[in-house]
Amino acid sequence: MPFDHFDLLAPLYEKVIPPAAIESMLRELNPSPNCRLLDAGGGTGRVSGFLQEHVGSVVLSDISMGMLREAATKADLRPTRSLTETLPFADDFFDCVLMVDALHHVADQAQTARELFRVIKPGGRVVIQEPDIRKFSVVLIAIAEKLALMRSHFLNGDKIAKLFPSENAEIDVHTEDFNVWVVVKKKL
C-alpha cells in the first residue's frame, strides 16, 4: 500500500485546513431533520461534525486510520473504514451524500461516482465540493500535492458532472469562491 499522507497529517489537519462553509453545505444538501448522511472521504469529521445537528445520523467513511481516529473523538459520528470505490452500504441507503475536498484524492473517480450514486436514495442528493482547478491558487496546490507524491487528480466541475448518469439524475454545477460544487439529485 502506498504511503498514506493523511495518517501523518491527521492530528494537524483541522489546525491547518480552514473550517468548511457549513451554510453552503446545508444549502446544497437541503437535509431533513431525519436525514441519513454519508460523509464520503470525510477525514477527521471536520465538516460532518458541524452538520450532525442538522441531520438524523452521520456515517463518515475514509480509508485513513489516522483520520478515522480523529473522527472517532467527535460525538455521534460513526466512522467506517472504506474506499469510496467500494462502499459497504446497501443500494439507496442514504438520504444525502457529501464529499468535500476529497474526490481528487481517490484512485478511481468514475467508480467513486458510481458508488456515491448507488447508495443515495431516489430523491436524495450527492453533493461534491472540490477546489476549482481553474483558479491559479488551486493549480499551485495541485502541483504541491504532485511534488509530495500524493495521487491527486483534480477535475473541473463539468468533468465531475459527467461521472454521473445524466439520464437518472438532475445535475447542477456552479462555483463559489475557490470551489466548484456538483450537486446530483437522483430522480424518483
C-alpha positions as CSV (number, residue, x, y, z in Angstrom):
1,M,0.0,0.0,0.0
2,P,1.4,3.5,-0.8
3,F,2.4,5.9,1.9
4,D,-0.6,7.5,3.5
5,H,0.0,11.2,3.8
6,F,-3.3,11.5,5.7
7,D,-2.3,9.3,8.6
8,L,0.7,11.6,9.1
9,L,-1.5,14.8,8.7
10,A,-4.5,13.7,10.7
11,P,-3.5,15.2,14.1
12,L,-2.8,18.5,12.5
13,Y,-5.4,18.5,9.8
14,E,-8.1,20.7,11.4
15,K,-5.4,23.1,12.7
16,V,-4.2,23.9,9.2
17,I,-7.3,23.4,7.0
18,P,-9.8,26.2,7.4
19,P,-13.4,25.4,8.5
20,A,-15.8,24.4,5.8
21,A,-18.6,26.6,4.6
22,I,-21.3,25.0,6.6
23,E,-24.1,27.3,5.4
24,S,-23.2,26.4,1.8
25,M,-23.2,22.7,2.7
26,L,-26.6,23.0,4.2
27,R,-28.0,24.9,1.3
28,E,-26.7,22.3,-1.2
29,L,-27.6,19.3,0.9
30,N,-31.0,20.6,1.9
31,P,-31.3,17.9,4.6
32,S,-34.3,17.0,6.6
33,P,-34.0,16.5,10.4
34,N,-34.2,12.7,9.8
35,C,-31.6,12.7,7.0
36,R,-29.2,9.8,7.0
37,L,-25.9,11.5,5.8
38,L,-22.8,9.8,4.4
39,D,-19.6,11.9,4.6
40,A,-17.5,10.1,2.0
41,G,-13.8,10.7,2.3
42,G,-14.8,12.6,5.4
43,G,-11.4,12.5,7.1
44,T,-11.5,13.9,10.6
45,G,-15.1,14.8,10.5
46,R,-14.2,18.5,10.1
47,V,-17.4,19.0,8.0
48,S,-19.8,16.4,9.3
49,G,-19.1,17.3,12.9
50,F,-20.8,20.6,12.2
51,L,-23.6,19.1,10.2
52,Q,-24.7,16.5,12.6
53,E,-27.1,18.8,14.5
54,H,-29.0,19.4,11.2
55,V,-29.4,15.7,10.2
56,G,-30.7,12.5,11.8
57,S,-27.4,10.5,11.7
58,V,-23.9,10.7,10.1
59,V,-21.7,7.9,8.8
60,L,-18.2,9.0,7.9
61,S,-16.2,6.9,5.6
62,D,-12.5,7.2,5.0
63,I,-9.6,4.9,4.2
64,S,-7.0,6.6,6.5
65,M,-6.9,5.1,10.0
66,G,-5.3,8.3,11.3
67,M,-8.2,10.4,10.1
68,L,-10.7,7.9,11.4
69,R,-9.1,8.0,14.9
70,E,-9.6,11.8,14.9
71,A,-13.2,11.5,13.7
72,A,-13.9,8.9,16.5
73,T,-13.3,11.7,19.1
74,K,-16.4,13.6,17.8
75,A,-19.7,12.6,19.4
76,D,-22.3,11.0,17.2
77,L,-20.1,10.4,14.2
78,R,-20.0,6.8,13.0
79,P,-16.5,6.4,11.4
80,T,-16.2,3.5,8.9
81,R,-13.1,2.5,7.1
82,S,-13.7,2.0,3.4
83,L,-12.6,3.1,0.0
84,T,-15.1,5.3,-1.8
85,E,-14.9,2.9,-4.8
86,T,-16.3,0.0,-2.7
87,L,-18.7,1.4,-0.1
88,P,-20.0,-1.2,2.3
89,F,-23.6,0.1,2.2
90,A,-26.8,-1.1,0.6
91,D,-28.3,0.5,-2.5
92,D,-30.5,3.5,-1.8
93,F,-29.3,3.7,1.8
94,F,-28.6,7.4,2.4
95,D,-30.7,10.5,2.0
96,C,-27.7,12.7,1.5
97,V,-24.1,12.1,0.5
98,L,-21.4,14.7,0.9
99,M,-17.8,14.6,-0.4
100,V,-15.7,17.7,0.5
101,D,-12.3,18.2,-0.9
102,A,-11.7,14.5,-1.4
103,L,-12.6,13.4,-5.0
104,H,-9.2,14.5,-6.3
105,H,-7.6,12.0,-3.8
106,V,-9.4,8.8,-4.8
107,A,-7.8,6.3,-7.2
108,D,-10.9,5.7,-9.4
109,Q,-13.1,8.8,-9.6
110,A,-15.6,7.2,-12.0
111,Q,-16.1,4.2,-9.7
112,T,-16.4,6.5,-6.7
113,A,-19.2,8.5,-8.5
114,R,-21.0,5.2,-9.3
115,E,-20.8,4.2,-5.7
116,L,-22.0,7.5,-4.3
117,F,-24.9,7.4,-6.7
118,R,-25.7,3.8,-5.9
119,V,-26.0,4.4,-2.1
120,I,-28.2,7.5,-2.5
121,K,-32.0,7.1,-2.3
122,P,-34.2,8.3,-5.1
123,G,-34.9,12.0,-4.4
124,G,-31.7,12.2,-2.5
125,R,-28.6,14.4,-3.2
126,V,-24.9,13.8,-3.7
127,V,-23.0,17.0,-3.1
128,I,-19.4,17.2,-4.1
129,Q,-17.3,20.2,-3.3
130,E,-13.8,20.3,-4.9
131,P,-11.2,23.0,-5.3
132,D,-11.8,24.8,-8.6
133,I,-8.8,23.7,-10.7
134,R,-9.3,26.7,-13.0
135,K,-8.0,29.0,-10.2
136,F,-4.3,29.7,-10.2
137,S,-4.0,29.1,-6.4
138,V,-5.6,25.7,-6.8
139,V,-3.2,24.9,-9.6
140,L,-0.4,25.6,-7.2
141,I,-2.0,23.3,-4.6
142,A,-2.2,20.6,-7.3
143,I,1.4,21.0,-8.1
144,A,2.4,20.9,-4.4
145,E,0.4,17.7,-4.0
146,K,2.1,16.1,-7.0
147,L,5.5,17.1,-5.6
148,A,4.5,15.5,-2.3
149,L,3.8,12.3,-4.3
150,M,0.1,12.4,-3.4
151,R,-2.1,10.7,-6.0
152,S,-4.2,13.7,-6.5
153,H,-6.1,14.2,-9.8
154,F,-8.2,17.4,-10.0
155,L,-11.2,17.6,-12.3
156,N,-13.2,20.7,-13.3
157,G,-16.9,20.8,-12.5
158,D,-18.1,19.6,-15.9
159,K,-15.8,16.6,-15.8
160,I,-17.1,15.7,-12.3
161,A,-20.7,16.0,-13.5
162,K,-20.0,13.7,-16.5
163,L,-19.0,10.9,-14.0
164,F,-22.7,10.6,-13.0
165,P,-25.6,9.0,-15.1
166,S,-27.3,12.1,-16.5
167,E,-30.4,10.0,-17.5
168,N,-31.2,9.2,-13.9
169,A,-30.1,12.5,-12.3
170,E,-30.5,16.2,-12.2
171,I,-27.1,17.8,-12.1
172,D,-26.1,21.3,-11.2
173,V,-22.6,22.6,-11.4
174,H,-21.6,26.0,-10.0
175,T,-18.7,27.8,-8.4
176,E,-18.4,29.7,-5.2
177,D,-15.1,31.4,-4.3
178,F,-12.3,28.9,-4.9
179,N,-14.6,25.8,-5.0
180,V,-16.7,24.0,-7.5
181,W,-19.9,22.4,-6.4
182,V,-21.5,19.5,-8.2
183,V,-25.0,18.7,-6.9
184,V,-26.5,15.5,-8.2
185,K,-30.2,14.7,-7.4
186,K,-31.2,11.1,-8.0
187,K,-34.5,11.1,-9.9
188,L,-37.5,9.4,-8.3
